[in-house]
Structures are given as structure tokens and as C-alpha cells.
Amino acid sequence: MTTLRSLTFGAAFVVAALAAQPAVAQAPPFGPDCRQVMARTHGTVWVGTIRGQHEDMWGSVETRFQRSCFSSRAACEKWLYDARTYYSLNFDNDLCRPMQPRR
């Protein structure tokens, strides 16, 4: 009886420990294409630029350099925050700047 109780407790402990593991971070999606945003936005377009790397659990390094456009500064800043969180290794370029559409 004690062995069965110990096995049950051990199994419950393993399940609880696995459930407590943090979720694997997901890469932020690529931002919207600048031409599309400029075509549908009549005001200021915000351009976000990132450059950084992410190391996965196997030691493989993914590098990303990307420039994306947004219709608001808030959307650009959120995208940068997500990218900065995920691509935190050698992250040296994060910038949101306004750009007036061509007329």
C-alpha cells in the first residue's frame, strides 16, 4: 500500500513539475509590409527596425534584421517590445521613427 501511495505521489509530483515549466517563447511575427501600410494610411507611417539574435535550447542561433511599417506609434512600439524580448541576444538596433508617405 505504501509503494502504491509513493508511486501516486511521485507521478503527481512529475505532472505538477511539468505543468509549471515556462512556455517556449514564440518568435514575434514579421511586421506589416511597408508598401501595404503606406497605401492604406493617409497620415504618418511609423517604421520599426530591429536587429538581434535568439539562441534556442539546442544552441542554434537565429539572426533577424527587419524593417516593418505601422499605422501607429503604439503598434510599432509593441512590435519592437516583442522583438526585443525574443531576439535579446546581441540586440543592438531598435527604433520606431515617423515617415511621411510619398505624395
N, CA, C and O atoms as a GROMACS GRO file, in nm:
protein
  412
    1MET      N    1   0.082  -0.119   0.000
    1MET     CA    2   0.000   0.000   0.000
    1MET      C    3   0.087   0.127   0.000
    1MET      O    4   0.056   0.225  -0.068
    2THR      N    5   0.195   0.123   0.077
    2THR     CA    6   0.284   0.238   0.083
    2THR      C    7   0.351   0.262  -0.052
    2THR      O    8   0.371   0.377  -0.092
    3THR      N    9   0.386   0.154  -0.122
    3THR     CA   10   0.450   0.167  -0.252
    3THR      C   11   0.356   0.231  -0.352
    3THR      O   12   0.396   0.319  -0.429
    4LEU      N   13   0.229   0.188  -0.351
    4LEU     CA   14   0.130   0.246  -0.442
    4LEU      C   15   0.110   0.395  -0.412
    4LEU      O   16   0.100   0.477  -0.503
    5ARG      N   17   0.104   0.428  -0.283
    5ARG     CA   18   0.088   0.567  -0.243
    5ARG      C   19   0.210   0.649  -0.286
    5ARG      O   20   0.194   0.763  -0.332
    6SER      N   21   0.328   0.594  -0.273
    6SER     CA   22   0.450   0.664  -0.314
    6SER      C   23   0.454   0.685  -0.465
    6SER      O   24   0.493   0.792  -0.512
    7LEU      N   25   0.412   0.583  -0.541
    7LEU     CA   26   0.408   0.596  -0.687
    7LEU      C   27   0.308   0.702  -0.730
    7LEU      O   28   0.334   0.780  -0.821
    8THR      N   29   0.192   0.703  -0.665
    8THR     CA   30   0.089   0.801  -0.698
    8THR      C   31   0.139   0.942  -0.669
    8THR      O   32   0.122   1.034  -0.749
    9PHE      N   33   0.202   0.958  -0.552
    9PHE     CA   34   0.256   1.089  -0.516
    9PHE      C   35   0.367   1.130  -0.613
    9PHE      O   36   0.374   1.246  -0.655
   10GLY      N   37   0.454   1.036  -0.647
   10GLY     CA   38   0.562   1.064  -0.741
   10GLY      C   39   0.511   1.106  -0.877
   10GLY      O   40   0.563   1.200  -0.937
   11ALA      N   41   0.409   1.035  -0.927
   11ALA     CA   42   0.350   1.069  -1.057
   11ALA      C   43   0.285   1.207  -1.052
   11ALA      O   44   0.298   1.285  -1.146
   12ALA      N   45   0.216   1.236  -0.944
   12ALA     CA   46   0.152   1.367  -0.930
   12ALA      C   47   0.257   1.478  -0.924
   12ALA      O   48   0.237   1.586  -0.980
   13PHE      N   49   0.368   1.451  -0.858
   13PHE     CA   50   0.476   1.549  -0.850
   13PHE      C   51   0.535   1.577  -0.987
   13PHE      O   52   0.561   1.693  -1.021
   14VAL      N   53   0.558   1.473  -1.066
   14VAL     CA   54   0.614   1.489  -1.201
   14VAL      C   55   0.519   1.568  -1.289
   14VAL      O   56   0.562   1.658  -1.361
   15VAL      N   57   0.389   1.536  -1.283
   15VAL     CA   58   0.290   1.608  -1.363
   15VAL      C   59   0.287   1.755  -1.323
   15VAL      O   60   0.283   1.843  -1.409
   16ALA      N   61   0.289   1.783  -1.193
   16ALA     CA   62   0.288   1.922  -1.146
   16ALA      C   63   0.414   1.996  -1.189
   16ALA      O   64   0.408   2.113  -1.227
   17ALA      N   65   0.528   1.929  -1.183
   17ALA     CA   66   0.654   1.993  -1.223
   17ALA      C   67   0.655   2.025  -1.372
   17ALA      O   68   0.702   2.130  -1.413
   18LEU      N   69   0.604   1.933  -1.453
   18LEU     CA   70   0.598   1.958  -1.598
   18LEU      C   71   0.501   2.070  -1.632
   18LEU      O   72   0.527   2.150  -1.722
   19ALA      N   73   0.391   2.077  -1.560
   19ALA     CA   74   0.293   2.183  -1.585
   19ALA      C   75   0.348   2.320  -1.546
   19ALA      O   76   0.306   2.421  -1.602
   20ALA      N   77   0.442   2.324  -1.453
   20ALA     CA   78   0.497   2.451  -1.406
   20ALA      C   79   0.609   2.503  -1.496
   20ALA      O   80   0.656   2.615  -1.474
   21GLN      N   81   0.652   2.427  -1.595
   21GLN     CA   82   0.759   2.471  -1.684
   21GLN      C   83   0.712   2.591  -1.766
   21GLN      O   84   0.597   2.594  -1.810
   22PRO      N   85   0.798   2.689  -1.787
   22PRO     CA   86   0.757   2.804  -1.868
   22PRO      C   87   0.738   2.762  -2.014
   22PRO      O   88   0.805   2.673  -2.065
   23ALA      N   89   0.645   2.828  -2.078
   23ALA     CA   90   0.619   2.800  -2.220
   23ALA      C   91   0.738   2.847  -2.303
   23ALA      O   92   0.805   2.944  -2.268
   24VAL      N   93   0.762   2.778  -2.411
   24VAL     CA   94   0.870   2.817  -2.501
   24VAL      C   95   0.827   2.946  -2.572
   24VAL      O   96   0.717   2.954  -2.626
   25ALA      N   97   0.914   3.044  -2.570
   25ALA     CA   98   0.882   3.173  -2.632
   25ALA      C   99   0.865   3.157  -2.782
   25ALA      O  100   0.938   3.084  -2.848
   26GLN      N  101   0.767   3.227  -2.834
   26GLN     CA  102   0.741   3.226  -2.978
   26GLN      C  103   0.802   3.351  -3.040
   26GLN      O  104   0.798   3.460  -2.982
   27ALA      N  105   0.855   3.335  -3.157
   27ALA     CA  106   0.911   3.450  -3.230
   27ALA      C  107   0.798   3.545  -3.266
   27ALA      O  108   0.690   3.501  -3.308
   28PRO      N  109   0.820   3.674  -3.252
   28PRO     CA  110   0.717   3.769  -3.293
   28PRO      C  111   0.697   3.761  -3.444
   28PRO      O  112   0.792   3.736  -3.518
   29PRO      N  113   0.575   3.782  -3.490
   29PRO     CA  114   0.551   3.775  -3.634
   29PRO      C  115   0.622   3.889  -3.706
   29PRO      O  116   0.652   3.993  -3.648
   30PHE      N  117   0.649   3.866  -3.833
   30PHE     CA  118   0.704   3.974  -3.914
   30PHE      C  119   0.600   4.085  -3.918
   30PHE      O  120   0.480   4.058  -3.925
   31GLY      N  121   0.646   4.207  -3.914
   31GLY     CA  122   0.554   4.320  -3.918
   31GLY      C  123   0.496   4.340  -4.056
   31GLY      O  124   0.541   4.278  -4.153
   32PRO      N  125   0.396   4.427  -4.066
   32PRO     CA  126   0.332   4.452  -4.196
   32PRO      C  127   0.430   4.508  -4.299
   32PRO      O  128   0.528   4.575  -4.265
   33ASP      N  129   0.401   4.481  -4.423
   33ASP     CA  130   0.480   4.530  -4.536
   33ASP      C  131   0.460   4.681  -4.549
   33ASP      O  132   0.347   4.730  -4.541
   34CYS      N  133   0.567   4.753  -4.570
   34CYS     CA  134   0.561   4.900  -4.576
   34CYS      C  135   0.474   4.950  -4.691
   34CYS      O  136   0.399   5.046  -4.673
   35ARG      N  137   0.482   4.887  -4.806
   35ARG     CA  138   0.400   4.933  -4.920
   35ARG      C  139   0.251   4.922  -4.890
   35ARG      O  140   0.174   5.010  -4.926
   36GLN      N  141   0.211   4.813  -4.825
   36GLN     CA  142   0.070   4.795  -4.791
   36GLN      C  143   0.023   4.900  -4.691
   36GLN      O  144  -0.085   4.957  -4.706
   37VAL      N  145   0.103   4.924  -4.588
   37VAL     CA  146   0.066   5.022  -4.486
   37VAL      C  147   0.060   5.161  -4.546
   37VAL      O  148  -0.032   5.238  -4.517
   38MET      N  149   0.157   5.196  -4.629
   38MET     CA  150   0.159   5.329  -4.690
   38MET      C  151   0.040   5.349  -4.784
   38MET      O  152  -0.011   5.460  -4.796
   39ALA      N  153  -0.004   5.243  -4.850
   39ALA     CA  154  -0.116   5.254  -4.942
   39ALA      C  155  -0.248   5.281  -4.869
   39ALA      O  156  -0.335   5.349  -4.922
   40ARG      N  157  -0.262   5.229  -4.748
   40ARG     CA  158  -0.390   5.245  -4.678
   40ARG      C  159  -0.386   5.349  -4.565
   40ARG      O  160  -0.488   5.372  -4.499
   41THR      N  161  -0.271   5.411  -4.542
   41THR     CA  162  -0.258   5.512  -4.438
   41THR      C  163  -0.238   5.648  -4.502
   41THR      O  164  -0.150   5.665  -4.587
   42HIS      N  165  -0.319   5.744  -4.461
   42HIS     CA  166  -0.310   5.878  -4.520
   42HIS      C  167  -0.227   5.974  -4.435
   42HIS      O  168  -0.198   6.086  -4.477
   43GLY      N  169  -0.188   5.930  -4.316
   43GLY     CA  170  -0.107   6.015  -4.229
   43GLY      C  171   0.034   5.962  -4.216
   43GLY      O  172   0.092   5.909  -4.311
   44THR      N  173   0.087   5.977  -4.098
   44THR     CA  174   0.223   5.933  -4.070
   44THR      C  175   0.231   5.781  -4.061
   44THR      O  176   0.145   5.718  -4.000
   45VAL      N  177   0.331   5.726  -4.121
   45VAL     CA  178   0.360   5.583  -4.112
   45VAL      C  179   0.481   5.569  -4.019
   45VAL      O  180   0.579   5.642  -4.033
   46TRP      N  181   0.473   5.475  -3.926
   46TRP     CA  182   0.583   5.450  -3.832
   46TRP      C  183   0.664   5.332  -3.880
   46TRP      O  184   0.610   5.224  -3.907
   47VAL      N  185   0.795   5.352  -3.890
   47VAL     CA  186   0.885   5.247  -3.938
   47VAL      C  187   0.962   5.192  -3.818
   47VAL      O  188   1.029   5.265  -3.746
   48GLY      N  189   0.951   5.060  -3.799
   48GLY     CA  190   1.024   4.993  -3.692
   48GLY      C  191   1.139   4.913  -3.750
   48GLY      O  192   1.122   4.845  -3.852
   49THR      N  193   1.254   4.920  -3.688
   49THR     CA  194   1.372   4.847  -3.734
   49THR      C  195   1.430   4.768  -3.618
   49THR      O  196   1.448   4.822  -3.508
   50ILE      N  197   1.459   4.641  -3.642
   50ILE     CA  198   1.521   4.558  -3.538
   50ILE      C  199   1.640   4.482  -3.596
   50ILE      O  200   1.645   4.452  -3.716
   51ARG      N  201   1.734   4.452  -3.509
   51ARG     CA  202   1.844   4.361  -3.543
   51ARG      C  203   1.883   4.291  -3.414
   51ARG      O  204   1.918   4.356  -3.315
   52GLY      N  205   1.878   4.159  -3.415
   52GLY     CA  206   1.912   4.083  -3.296
   52GLY      C  207   1.918   3.935  -3.324
   52GLY      O  208   1.894   3.890  -3.437
   53GLN      N  209   1.950   3.859  -3.221
   53GLN     CA  210   1.963   3.715  -3.235
   53GLN      C  211   1.890   3.645  -3.121
   53GLN      O  212   1.871   3.702  -3.013
   54HIS      N  213   1.850   3.520  -3.148
   54HIS     CA  214   1.784   3.436  -3.048
   54HIS      C  215   1.852   3.301  -3.048
   54HIS      O  216   1.870   3.238  -3.152
   55GLU      N  217   1.890   3.254  -2.929
   55GLU     CA  218   1.951   3.122  -2.916
   55GLU      C  219   1.846   3.026  -2.861
   55GLU      O  220   1.787   3.052  -2.756
   56ASP      N  221   1.823   2.916  -2.932
   56ASP     CA  222   1.725   2.819  -2.885
   56ASP      C  223   1.788   2.721  -2.787
   56ASP      O  224   1.907   2.731  -2.757
   57MET      N  225   1.708   2.628  -2.738
   57MET     CA  226   1.757   2.536  -2.634
   57MET      C  227   1.865   2.440  -2.683
   57MET      O  228   1.931   2.376  -2.601
   58TRP      N  229   1.884   2.428  -2.813
   58TRP     CA  230   1.987   2.340  -2.868
   58TRP      C  231   2.114   2.417  -2.905
   58TRP      O  232   2.208   2.359  -2.959
   59GLY      N  233   2.118   2.546  -2.875
   59GLY     CA  234   2.236   2.626  -2.902
   59GLY      C  235   2.242   2.686  -3.042
   59GLY      O  236   2.341   2.749  -3.079
   60SER      N  237   2.137   2.666  -3.118
   60SER     CA  238   2.130   2.721  -3.253
   60SER      C  239   2.092   2.869  -3.244
   60SER      O  240   2.005   2.905  -3.165
   61VAL      N  241   2.155   2.953  -3.323
   61VAL     CA  242   2.130   3.097  -3.317
   61VAL      C  243   2.059   3.143  -3.444
   61VAL      O  244   2.104   3.117  -3.555
   62GLU      N  245   1.947   3.212  -3.424
   62GLU     CA  246   1.871   3.271  -3.535
   62GLU      C  247   1.895   3.421  -3.534
   62GLU      O  248   1.882   3.485  -3.430
   63THR      N  249   1.930   3.476  -3.648
   63THR     CA  250   1.955   3.620  -3.660
   63THR      C  251   1.842   3.683  -3.740
   63THR      O  252   1.796   3.627  -3.840
   64ARG      N  253   1.797   3.800  -3.694
   64ARG     CA  254   1.693   3.870  -3.769
   64ARG      C  255   1.727   4.018  -3.780
   64ARG      O  256   1.761   4.084  -3.682
   65PHE      N  257   1.718   4.067  -3.902
   65PHE     CA  258   1.721   4.210  -3.930
   65PHE      C  259   1.595   4.239  -4.009
   65PHE      O  260   1.572   4.177  -4.113
   66GLN      N  261   1.515   4.330  -3.961
   66GLN     CA  262   1.388   4.355  -4.027
   66GLN      C  263   1.345   4.499  -4.010
   66GLN      O  264   1.372   4.563  -3.909
   67ARG      N  265   1.278   4.548  -4.112
   67ARG     CA  266   1.216   4.680  -4.110
   67ARG      C  267   1.070   4.661  -4.148
   67ARG      O  268   1.039   4.602  -4.251
   68SER      N  269   0.979   4.710  -4.064
   68SER     CA  270   0.836   4.698  -4.089
   68SER      C  271   0.767   4.831  -4.063
   68SER      O  272   0.819   4.915  -3.989
   69CYS      N  273   0.652   4.849  -4.124
   69CYS     CA  274   0.578   4.975  -4.110
   69CYS      C  275   0.447   4.953  -4.036
   69CYS      O  276   0.386   4.846  -4.042
   70PHE      N  277   0.405   5.058  -3.965
   70PHE     CA  278   0.284   5.051  -3.884
   70PHE      C  279   0.208   5.182  -3.898
   70PHE      O  280   0.266   5.286  -3.927
   71SER      N  281   0.078   5.176  -3.876
   71SER     CA  282  -0.004   5.296  -3.889
   71SER      C  283  -0.006   5.378  -3.760
   71SER      O  284  -0.055   5.491  -3.760
   72SER      N  285   0.047   5.323  -3.650
   72SER     CA  286   0.052   5.400  -3.525
   72SER      C  287   0.184   5.373  -3.452
   72SER      O  288   0.247   5.269  -3.469
   73ARG      N  289   0.222   5.470  -3.371
   73ARG     CA  290   0.344   5.452  -3.292
   73ARG      C  291   0.327   5.340  -3.190
   73ARG      O  292   0.421   5.265  -3.164
   74ALA      N  293   0.207   5.328  -3.132
   74ALA     CA  294   0.182   5.224  -3.032
   74ALA      C  295   0.202   5.084  -3.091
   74ALA      O  296   0.261   4.998  -3.026
   75ALA      N  297   0.152   5.062  -3.212
   75ALA     CA  298   0.169   4.931  -3.276
   75ALA      C  299   0.316   4.903  -3.304
   75ALA      O  300   0.363   4.790  -3.288
   76CYS      N  301   0.388   5.005  -3.346
   76CYS     CA  302   0.532   4.991  -3.373
   76CYS      C  303   0.607   4.959  -3.244
   76CYS      O  304   0.692   4.870  -3.242
   77GLU      N  305   0.577   5.031  -3.136
   77GLU     CA  306   0.645   5.009  -3.009
   77GLU      C  307   0.615   4.870  -2.954
   77GLU      O  308   0.704   4.807  -2.896
   78LYS      N  309   0.493   4.820  -2.969
   78LYS     CA  310   0.459   4.685  -2.922
   78LYS      C  311   0.538   4.580  -3.000
   78LYS      O  312   0.592   4.486  -2.942
   79TRP      N  313   0.544   4.598  -3.130
   79TRP     CA  314   0.620   4.504  -3.214
   79TRP      C  315   0.768   4.504  -3.172
   79TRP      O  316   0.830   4.398  -3.161
   80LEU      N  317   0.824   4.623  -3.147
   80LEU     CA  318   0.963   4.633  -3.102
   80LEU      C  319   0.983   4.565  -2.967
   80LEU      O  320   1.083   4.496  -2.946
   81TYR      N  321   0.888   4.584  -2.876
   81TYR     CA  322   0.898   4.521  -2.744
   81TYR      C  323   0.901   4.369  -2.757
   81TYR      O  324   0.985   4.302  -2.696
   82ASP      N  325   0.809   4.314  -2.837
   82ASP     CA  326   0.804   4.168  -2.857
   82ASP      C  327   0.934   4.118  -2.921
   82ASP      O  328   0.987   4.015  -2.882
   83ALA      N  329   0.983   4.191  -3.020
   83ALA     CA  330   1.106   4.151  -3.088
   83ALA      C  331   1.226   4.161  -2.994
   83ALA      O  332   1.312   4.073  -2.993
   84ARG      N  333   1.232   4.268  -2.915
   84ARG     CA  334   1.342   4.287  -2.822
   84ARG      C  335   1.344   4.177  -2.716
   84ARG      O  336   1.450   4.132  -2.673
   85THR      N  337   1.225   4.133  -2.674
   85THR     CA  338   1.214   4.026  -2.576
   85THR      C  339   1.264   3.894  -2.633
   85THR      O  340   1.335   3.819  -2.566
   86TYR      N  341   1.227   3.864  -2.757
   86TYR     CA  342   1.263   3.735  -2.818
   86TYR      C  343   1.406   3.735  -2.873
   86TYR      O  344   1.481   3.640  -2.850
   87TYR      N  345   1.443   3.839  -2.944
   87TYR     CA  346   1.577   3.848  -3.006
   87TYR      C  347   1.671   3.928  -2.916
   87TYR      O  348   1.731   4.026  -2.961
   88SER      N  349   1.683   3.887  -2.791
   88SER     CA  350   1.759   3.965  -2.693
   88SER      C  351   1.911   3.948  -2.704
   88SER      O  352   1.986   4.028  -2.649
   89LEU      N  353   1.957   3.845  -2.773
   89LEU     CA  354   2.100   3.821  -2.787
   89LEU      C  355   2.156   3.916  -2.893
   89LEU      O  356   2.108   3.919  -3.006
   90ASN      N  357   2.258   3.993  -2.856
   90ASN     CA  358   2.321   4.089  -2.948
   90ASN      C  359   2.219   4.185  -3.010
   90ASN      O  360   2.232   4.224  -3.126
   91PHE      N  361   2.120   4.222  -2.932
   91PHE     CA  362   2.018   4.314  -2.982
   91PHE      C  363   2.074   4.455  -2.974
   91PHE      O  364   2.093   4.508  -2.865
   92ASP      N  365   2.100   4.516  -3.088
   92ASP     CA  366   2.164   4.647  -3.085
   92ASP      C  367   2.094   4.752  -3.169
   92ASP      O  368   2.147   4.862  -3.187
   93ASN      N  369   1.978   4.722  -3.221
   93ASN     CA  370   1.911   4.820  -3.304
   93ASN      C  371   1.761   4.806  -3.287
   93ASN      O  372   1.700   4.710  -3.335
   94ASP      N  373   1.702   4.900  -3.219
   94ASP     CA  374   1.556   4.904  -3.211
   94ASP      C  375   1.513   5.049  -3.220
   94ASP      O  376   1.557   5.134  -3.143
   95LEU      N  377   1.427   5.074  -3.313
   95LEU     CA  378   1.395   5.212  -3.345
   95LEU      C  379   1.256   5.219  -3.408
   95LEU      O  380   1.224   5.141  -3.498
   96CYS      N  381   1.175   5.313  -3.362
   96CYS     CA  382   1.050   5.348  -3.428
   96CYS      C  383   1.062   5.494  -3.468
   96CYS      O  384   1.087   5.581  -3.384
   97ARG      N  385   1.044   5.521  -3.595
   97ARG     CA  386   1.055   5.660  -3.639
   97ARG      C  387   0.942   5.692  -3.736
   97ARG      O  388   0.897   5.604  -3.810
   98PRO      N  389   0.896   5.815  -3.735
   98PRO     CA  390   0.789   5.853  -3.827
   98PRO      C  391   0.842   5.874  -3.969
   98PRO      O  392   0.956   5.917  -3.989
   99MET      N  393   0.758   5.843  -4.064
   99MET     CA  394   0.793   5.865  -4.204
   99MET      C  395   0.668   5.913  -4.276
   99MET      O  396   0.563   5.848  -4.269
  100GLN      N  397   0.677   6.023  -4.343
  100GLN     CA  398   0.564   6.074  -4.419
  100GLN      C  399   0.553   5.997  -4.550
  100GLN      O  400   0.654   5.975  -4.617
  101PRO      N  401   0.433   5.956  -4.588
  101PRO     CA  402   0.418   5.885  -4.716
  101PRO      C  403   0.450   5.975  -4.834
  101PRO      O  404   0.431   6.097  -4.827
  102ARG      N  405   0.498   5.915  -4.940
  102ARG     CA  406   0.526   5.992  -5.062
  102ARG      C  407   0.396   6.038  -5.125
  102ARG      O  408   0.293   5.970  -5.116
  103ARG      N  409   0.402   6.151  -5.186
  103ARG     CA  410   0.280   6.205  -5.250
  103ARG      C  411   0.290   6.194  -5.399
  103ARG      O  412   0.197   6.234  -5.470
   0.00000   0.00000   0.00000
